[in-house]
Amino acid sequence: MKIAIIESQNFSKTGLEKLKTIADVQQYDFKTIKELIQRCKNVDVLFVRLRFKFTKEVLIQLPNVKFILSATTGTDHIDEDFFLKRGGKVICLKGETEFLEQIPSTAEHTWGLLLSLVKKIPFSFDDVKKGNWNRDFFKGNNLKNKKIAILGMGRVGKQVAKIANCFDMEVGFYDIKEVDVPYLKFDSPMTLIEWADIISIHIPQNKSNENYIDKNLLSHVKKSAVLINTSRGGIWDEVTLCEMIWNKEIKGVATDVLRNELDNKIDKNGLVSLSQKGFPVIITPHIAGATIESMEMTEEFIVNKFINCKIK
């Protein structure tokens, strides 16, 4: 059996050694999908991250691949329907709640973005780097007594809410499932958003959630509110969001994801452009889950899951 780790930089040493006991393992750091296809035509297993999107067209050119291993909760980078129909199997972190509760990285990054935006940290630092010391230009806000809305009270949402308690904030949430948590529950996302000073998004991207935060829902955001997204870029209407930022109909946005990041077609005229023009926008390159500790833990978990699957 041949396994290709296609983004092998800093890959878990423990996970790598375990894979080598059952297969011929090759490590790569491909820059283009064309290069990946050329080198992996005879590979049985791909261990992937998020640099590439495995569409039907790509998978057709990798006919021998039987398993795709991905240490992620989302699989929007894989045409899973096509791959499963072909007889392939995706091994990922979806549904692994007990294990994932040990992983704090996305919730921590959410708070890093939130604090950076509300306290105006990157903007003031950029100004200091220019040689200025304009203390009065960068007044932020306290978080105490502010209302934080959590859209999606799953694993990450619960972790974010727990941290909000440390800041003495009011926590409200909306979720399509019944969730047993000691926070203010709203019957609709609209009423939740109307109530909030800070909106933190933690819903998965799937067909039903595509553009979930649409123009109508965004119209209910208060002008004084900020949005934080460490979920996926496809769950909100980026065009409307950009218009709102441009027209100062929202106080700010901090996001770790963009709509077309997996296609390498990031809209340079969208949120990126607004951030370059000095609008209150902070963007990080989908690094919320990319901590050394979390990546090692998740890669080792996926390796063990794969080995157990093969044994069965």
C-alpha positions, -999 to +999 in steps of 0.1 A: +000+000+000+013+035-009+004+065+012+012+101+001+013+128+027+009+158+004+016+186+029+042+170+051+058+200+068+057+195+106+037+163+102+034+144+135+065+122+139+045+097+159+018+095+132+044+091+105+062+062+123+028+044+127+020+048+090+054+034+080+046+002+099+018-006+075+027+011+042+052+027+019+049+063+029+060+092+007+062+128+020+056+158-003+050+195-001+032+201-034+027+236-046+003+229-074-026+204-080-010+195-113+022+184-096+002+164-071-018+145-098+014+137-117+031+122-086+002+104-070-014+085-099-004+052-083-011+061-047-037+042-026-041+067+003-038+105+004-033+123+037-044+159+030-047+193+046-064+223+031-041+236+004-059+217-024-095+210-034-103+175-044-130+180-070-145+153-091-122+164-120-091+159-097-102+126-083-109+112-117-072+117-124-063+098-092-081+065-100-061+043-075-069+064-044-091+044-020-088+065+011-085+102+018-073+111+053-080+146+065-075+159+100-104+183+097-140+184+109-152+199+076-148+181+042-158+209+018-123+205+002-133+170-010-161+160-034-172+134-009-203+124-028-184+114-059-156+098-040-179+076-019-199+066-050-166+055-066-160+032-036-136+055-017-136+063+020-130+097+037-115+095+072-118+127+091-128+143+124-165+148+117-185+135+146-156+127+168-170+149+196-153+133+226-118+137+210-125+171+196-135+185+230-098+183+239-089+206+211-091+243+221-074+260+191-103+273+171-120+288+202-088+304+213-083+319+178-119+332+179-110+352+210-077+363+195-097+378+165-124+392+188-100+410+211-078+422+182-109+438+166-126+453+196-094+466+212-081+477+177-047+460+184-035+454+148-046+489+136-028+507+165+003+486+160+004+494+123+003+531+133+031+527+159+053+510+132+049+542+112+065+561+141+033+575+156+019+574+191-018+583+186-033+570+218-066+588+214-072+575+178-075+539+189-100+538+218-116+503+220-144+489+240-148+469+272-162+434+269-178+433+303-216+433+301-215+431+263-239+407+245-222+379+226-243+359+202-231+324+193-245+311+161-241+273+165-237+260+200-216+230+192-182+221+204-164+253+195-195+274+204-195+260+239-158+267+243-162+303+231-192+308+255-172+294+285-144+320+278-171+347+275-180+340+311-145+351+321-152+386+307-186+389+324-205+390+292-241+380+284-242+349+262-270+342+238-272+315+212-292+299+184-288+263+173-311+240+152-305+212+178-316+211+214-286+220+235-284+218+273-263+249+282-269+276+308-272+304+283-300+325+268-316+306+239-331+324+210-358+309+187-344+323+155-310+336+142-327+369+134-337+377+170-303+366+182-285+389+158-308+418+166-299+414+203-261+411+199-231+434+202-207+406+190-217+378+167-195+347+166-202+322+139-197+284+145-218+265+120-206+239+095-206+245+058-229+222+040-256+224+013-282+237+038-259+262+053-246+277+021-249+315+023-268+310+056-260+345+068-276+362+038-285+397+030-317+395+050-300+382+081-272+407+078-297+436+076-306+428+113-270+434+125-267+465+147-244+493+134-224+490+166-219+452+163-190+432+151-189+398+134-163+370+140-161+340+117-139+310+124-163+286+106-162+286+068-164+314+042-193+299+023-217+304+051-221+342+047-228+366+019-194+383+015-206+408-011-233+422+011-209+421+041-184+442+021-211+467+012-221+470+048-185+477+059-180+502+031-212+520+041-203+518+078-234+498+085-214+475+108-186+482+132-161+456+121-154+421+109-127+396+119-125+363+099-102+333+096-119+322+064-129+335+030-155+322+005-132+310-023-100+302-004-100+266-014-102+275-051-073+300-048-098+326-061-098+350-032-117+382-041-090+408-040-117+435-043-136+421-013-127+419+024-090+418+015-092+451-003-113+467+025-086+457+050-059+473+028-079+505+027-080+508+065-115+496+071-121+476+104-114+442+089-090+416+102-083+384+081-061+354+090-054+326+065-075+298+080-051+292+109-075+288+137-070+250+140-033+252+128-015+251+161+015+227+166-002+209+194-036+205+178-023+194+144-001+167+160-031+155+181-055+154+152-030+138+127-022+110+152-059+105+158-066+101+121-037+078+117-050+055+145-085+057+130-072+047+096-052+018+110-081+005+130-103+008+099-078-013+079-076-039+106-113-043+106 
